[in-house]
Amino acid sequence: MLDKEKLSTALLANINWLEQSGVLDPVDGSWGIAARVVLTANNSALEHTKTSFPAYTEHDGYNIVEHRRGDCNFETVLMLLEAAKVLNVDKYYRTADNILRYLFCRSGMFNTKYDKFPKNVWRWANEKWEPAVWFDDNSWNCAISLIIAERYPELDEKYGIKERAMLLADQLLTGFNAQFQQPPLDSWQWQGELKFPHWGSLVMMALAYAYRITPKAEYREAIIRYHAYLMSGEADFSASDQAYVVIGASTAAAVLKDDDIQTCAVKYADILLHKMDDKTGAIPSEHAKEAPVGNHLVDMVYTQNWTVVGLQTIYRLTGDEKYAQGLDKAMKLILDIQDTSPQPHLNGCWRGMFDLKANNWGGGNLYEGGADSIYTGWTNIPVAWTIAYMLSGGSLLLDEMKLSGGSRTVEIVNSV
C-alpha cells in the first residue's frame, strides 16, 4: 500500500499547480478551468495545436489553451470536492462551487434552445461556433453530474444538476441507438466512433448512473448490447481503450448486478495487468491516433491515467487484491514522475508523456497528445481524484452500491 503522506503530498502539489499555473483564471474558479498548458520550445506539433485550438494565451515558453470544456470542468469539480474532504481544506469546496456556477450560469455550453443539434447536451467547448457534440465529453458530464448530485445534495438543489444530467442521459441513449447500429440511422450525428470504448464504454458508464436513478429498460438493453459486443472479439483494442472498458464495465456491473458485464470488466482489467511492466508499473503507449507509441513511453493523456481510474473501480467492485496491487504499482510510477520543476506552470503537474529510457518527460508530440501537452481534465484531474479516493477508500462507484469489493483506506490527513 502506498504511503499516505506521499499520496497527500502529491495531491496537494497538484492542486497547487492548478492554482499557480494559470489554468484557473481567476484562481477562485469563477470562470472555469482551461483545457491545458502547451510547452512551446521545440514542439513540432505547436502550429497544428494553435490552429486547431485557436483560443490561447501566450507566455514565455508555454501557452495556456483557454478553451473551457465541460468535461474538464466537471472533472475538476469532482476532484476538488473529494480533495476538500481528504485534505480538510474548505477553499477547494468553494472553488468547486464556483466552477459549477460557471458551468450552469455563465458558460452557455448546455443547449436548452437550439434545434440544430440535440437539446440538453453540452457542446465541446465555449470557443466552438459549430455544434461540436462528443459522446465521450458528454458521458463524463453526465456521469460526474450524477455522482455530484448524489454525494452533494446541496449542490444539486442549488444548480439542478441531476435533472439536467438525466435529460442528457436520454440524449446519449438516443444517439447511441442511432449510431451504434450499422448502418447508422439517418439522424443528427454525434462525434465519436462508438465501436471504440474511448466513446462507447463512457456512454455505458453514463447510462449506468442514469439507470441507478430511473431503471429504464432501454438503458439496460443498450448496456447489455454494448458489452456483448465487447466480449465478441470483433475488435483489437489498444491499452487506452481497454482502460476505458474497465471503467465503463465496472460501473455498469455494479449498477446492473450483471455477472456477464462483470466478466467483461475482469477480462479487460486482466489484459491491462498482463501488459503492465512488472518492474516499473508502466502500461505501454499504444494509442497511435493521438499520441506517440512505444513500450517505454508512459502516456498520461490516454493510457496510464485512465488505467489507474479503471483499476480503482474494478477493485472497488470485486475486492480482488490483484487489482489493488496493480493500482499501487501503476500509481507509484505516476507519483515518482510528478514534475518538480520550479516553474509555476510545471511544478506539481503531470505532463502528457514520460520516456522511461531517457528517464525524463519526452517521447514526442502530436497536436492532442505527447510530452508537451499538459492537460487539466484527462491527465492531472483524473490522477488527482484517484489519489483522493486512495486516501478515502472510495472510487467513482457510488458508496451506496452494495459491492463485494474492498475499501482499503489510509489515515486521512487532517489539515494542510
TIDREN-868433 format. One line per 4 residues: number of its first residue (from 1); their letters; for each residue x, y, z of C-alpha. Coordinates in steps of 0.05 Angstrom, whole numbers. Example, Ala and Ser with C-alpha at 12.3 -4.5 7.8 and 13.67 -1.06 7.14 Angstrom:
residues 2
1 = AS = 246 -90 156  273 -21 143 $
end
This chain:
residues 416
1 = MLDK = 0 0 0  27 68 -18  47 115 37  -8 163 57 $
5 = EKLS = 39 222 65  66 213 -5  -5 209 -33  -27 271 5 $
9 = TALL = 35 310 -15  25 293 -88  -49 313 -86  -34 379 -52 $
13 = ANIN = 23 394 -101  -22 381 -160  -77 427 -134  -24 480 -121 $
17 = WLEQ = -4 471 -195  -76 484 -215  -77 547 -174  -8 573 -195 $
21 = SGVL = -2 553 -268  -53 599 -298  -104 546 -319  -151 572 -265 $
25 = DPVD = -160 645 -283  -185 673 -237  -159 624 -186  -226 621 -150 $
29 = GSWG = -256 581 -208  -309 632 -225  -293 628 -299  -277 554 -301 $
33 = IAAR = -213 518 -318  -173 519 -383  -161 456 -423  -85 451 -419 $
37 = VVLT = -16 481 -418  24 471 -482  100 478 -479  126 514 -540 $
41 = ANNS = 201 503 -544  220 451 -597  147 429 -602  138 401 -672 $
45 = ALEH = 62 400 -663  56 471 -639  28 504 -702  -22 448 -712 $
49 = TKTS = -43 456 -640  -52 531 -647  -94 527 -710  -137 470 -682 $
53 = FPAY = -146 504 -614  -144 579 -630  -162 606 -562  -96 611 -525 $
57 = TEHD = -54 659 -484  20 663 -499  72 662 -444  147 655 -443 $
61 = GYNI = 158 582 -463  86 559 -459  15 574 -479  -49 565 -440 $
65 = VEHR = -102 534 -485  -160 574 -459  -218 532 -483  -267 518 -427 $
69 = RGDC = -291 447 -437  -350 418 -399  -315 352 -383  -251 385 -358 $
73 = NFET = -292 430 -313  -338 375 -285  -277 331 -273  -244 388 -235 $
77 = VLML = -306 398 -192  -307 325 -172  -233 324 -155  -236 388 -114 $
81 = LEAA = -297 364 -75  -262 299 -57  -197 335 -41  -234 383 4 $
85 = KVLN = -254 324 47  -190 285 50  -145 345 58  -194 384 101 $
89 = VDKY = -189 448 60  -254 486 54  -227 530 -1  -228 472 -50 $
93 = YRTA = -303 463 -39  -315 537 -53  -274 533 -117  -314 473 -139 $
97 = DNIL = -379 510 -125  -354 569 -167  -337 523 -226  -407 494 -223 $
101 = RYLF = -435 565 -224  -392 579 -285  -417 516 -320  -491 525 -307 $
105 = CRSG = -498 601 -302  -443 631 -346  -414 583 -397  -473 577 -445 $
109 = MFNT = -448 508 -464  -511 469 -445  -562 471 -502  -632 488 -479 $
113 = KYDK = -655 524 -542  -623 510 -609  -652 457 -654  -592 449 -700 $
117 = FPKN = -564 397 -652  -595 357 -594  -622 396 -536  -598 382 -465 $
121 = VWRW = -527 366 -487  -460 402 -476  -421 428 -535  -347 412 -537 $
125 = ANEK = -322 480 -512  -343 551 -502  -299 574 -560  -331 530 -614 $
129 = WEPA = -381 561 -662  -402 496 -697  -444 445 -659  -387 400 -636 $
133 = VWFD = -421 349 -591  -379 289 -569  -400 223 -538  -340 219 -491 $
137 = DNSW = -344 290 -464  -419 287 -453  -413 219 -419  -365 248 -368 $
141 = NCAI = -410 309 -359  -470 263 -346  -436 213 -301  -399 263 -258 $
145 = SLII = -461 306 -251  -498 246 -223  -442 230 -175  -440 301 -150 $
149 = AERY = -516 305 -145  -519 244 -101  -458 258 -57  -471 333 -50 $
153 = PELD = -546 343 -49  -539 417 -30  -503 429 -96  -557 391 -134 $
157 = EKYG = -610 434 -102  -571 497 -120  -560 481 -194  -610 428 -213 $
161 = IKER = -552 381 -231  -589 315 -231  -647 338 -273  -602 364 -328 $
165 = AMLL = -559 302 -326  -619 256 -335  -641 296 -395  -571 288 -423 $
169 = ADQL = -573 213 -409  -634 206 -453  -598 242 -509  -538 197 -501 $
173 = LTGF = -584 137 -506  -617 164 -569  -550 179 -601  -522 111 -582 $
177 = NAQF = -582 73 -611  -578 113 -675  -503 108 -687  -481 41 -658 $
181 = QQPP = -522 0 -707  -495 -9 -777  -510 28 -819  -526 85 -771 $
185 = LDSW = -596 114 -773  -605 177 -813  -602 226 -755  -561 283 -727 $
189 = QWQG = -491 255 -718  -456 257 -652  -380 257 -656  -340 196 -634 $
193 = ELKF = -337 125 -661  -376 82 -612  -343 17 -632  -282 43 -595 $
197 = PHWG = -290 43 -519  -260 112 -515  -330 133 -534  -375 73 -526 $
201 = SLVM = -354 50 -457  -361 120 -429  -433 123 -456  -445 58 -418 $
205 = MALA = -417 89 -355  -465 148 -361  -525 104 -377  -509 60 -316 $
209 = YAYR = -511 120 -270  -576 142 -302  -605 72 -294  -590 76 -220 $
213 = ITPK = -638 134 -215  -690 114 -267  -685 40 -284  -709 44 -356 $
217 = AEYR = -707 -20 -396  -677 19 -454  -616 38 -412  -605 -34 -392 $
221 = EAII = -615 -61 -463  -563 -13 -491  -513 -31 -436  -521 -106 -446 $
225 = RYHA = -517 -99 -521  -452 -60 -519  -418 -107 -471  -438 -167 -513 $
229 = YLMS = -402 -132 -570  -340 -121 -526  -340 -196 -509  -349 -217 -581 $
233 = GEAD = -277 -208 -601  -294 -165 -661  -241 -112 -647  -169 -109 -624 $
237 = FSAS = -165 -51 -577  -106 -10 -552  -88 -7 -478  -122 61 -477 $
241 = DQAY = -188 32 -500  -181 -27 -453  -175 21 -394  -240 54 -416 $
245 = VVIG = -274 -14 -419  -254 -27 -347  -283 40 -324  -349 32 -361 $
249 = ASTA = -359 -42 -349  -343 -37 -274  -394 18 -266  -446 -20 -307 $
253 = AAVL = -434 -85 -270  -441 -51 -203  -507 -19 -222  -540 -75 -261 $
257 = KDDD = -512 -131 -216  -497 -167 -281  -446 -225 -279  -433 -223 -354 $
261 = IQTC = -415 -149 -352  -371 -161 -292  -336 -217 -331  -323 -165 -385 $
265 = AVKY = -293 -116 -336  -249 -171 -307  -226 -194 -375  -202 -126 -397 $
269 = ADIL = -172 -109 -329  -132 -173 -332  -107 -154 -401  -82 -89 -373 $
273 = LHKM = -47 -124 -315  -14 -171 -365  10 -111 -406  36 -74 -344 $
277 = DDKT = 112 -75 -337  124 -113 -272  185 -71 -254  160 -1 -270 $
281 = GAIP = 84 -6 -268  80 25 -338  26 9 -388  52 14 -460 $
285 = SEHA = 31 73 -502  -10 43 -559  -60 98 -578  -25 117 -643 $
289 = KEAP = -81 162 -668  -69 216 -616  -2 201 -581  67 174 -596 $
293 = VGNH = 72 99 -583  123 53 -551  132 5 -493  180 54 -460 $
297 = LVDM = 131 113 -464  83 129 -407  23 161 -440  -11 206 -388 $
301 = VYTQ = -66 232 -433  -99 168 -458  -69 108 -422  -33 107 -354 $
305 = NWTV = -82 159 -326  -145 120 -344  -113 54 -323  -108 77 -251 $
309 = VGLQ = -181 101 -253  -202 33 -281  -162 -8 -232  -191 31 -174 $
313 = TIYR = -263 20 -197  -254 -54 -210  -221 -64 -143  -279 -29 -110 $
317 = LTGD = -326 -75 -149  -291 -142 -138  -247 -135 -78  -193 -175 -115 $
321 = EKYA = -126 -154 -86  -90 -163 -152  -125 -100 -176  -106 -62 -114 $
325 = QGLD = -34 -84 -123  -36 -65 -196  -64 3 -177  -9 14 -126 $
329 = KAMK = 45 -4 -177  16 40 -232  6 97 -184  75 92 -154 $
333 = LILD = 103 106 -223  58 166 -231  78 193 -163  152 183 -179 $
337 = IQDT = 148 223 -244  107 281 -217  140 344 -243  184 380 -192 $
341 = SPQP = 208 435 -240  209 502 -204  167 540 -256  95 551 -233 $
345 = HLNG = 67 524 -298  102 458 -286  112 447 -212  66 392 -186 $
349 = CWRG = 37 373 -254  39 311 -296  58 324 -368  29 286 -426 $
353 = MFDL = 84 234 -436  145 206 -398  202 170 -432  227 113 -388 $
357 = KANN = 290 103 -429  311 176 -421  282 178 -350  250 245 -366 $
361 = WGGG = 189 277 -397  192 264 -472  174 217 -528  149 266 -580 $
365 = NLYE = 86 305 -594  22 302 -631  -26 361 -630  -72 327 -579 $
369 = GGAD = -21 286 -541  52 277 -523  101 305 -474  88 379 -485 $
373 = SIYT = 13 377 -473  -5 384 -400  -80 371 -394  -122 392 -335 $
377 = GWTN = -180 344 -346  -158 277 -376  -90 278 -343  -79 316 -279 $
381 = IPVA = -151 316 -254  -167 241 -260  -100 224 -229  -113 272 -172 $
385 = WTIA = -183 245 -158  -155 174 -159  -105 195 -106  -161 227 -65 $
389 = YMLS = -200 162 -68  -139 122 -49  -137 165 14  -211 156 29 $
393 = GGSL = -221 84 5  -272 105 -47  -277 107 -123  -321 133 -178 $
397 = LLDE = -371 79 -158  -424 108 -112  -416 86 -39  -489 64 -33 $
401 = MKLS = -478 8 -83  -475 -59 -47  -409 -84 -74  -367 -144 -58 $
405 = GGSR = -304 -102 -63  -256 -79 -11  -247 -8 13  -174 -3 33 $
409 = TVEI = -165 63 68  -107 101 95  -108 151 151  -136 216 126 $
413 = VNSV = -95 279 131  -129 326 180  -100 392 156  -52 424 108 $
end
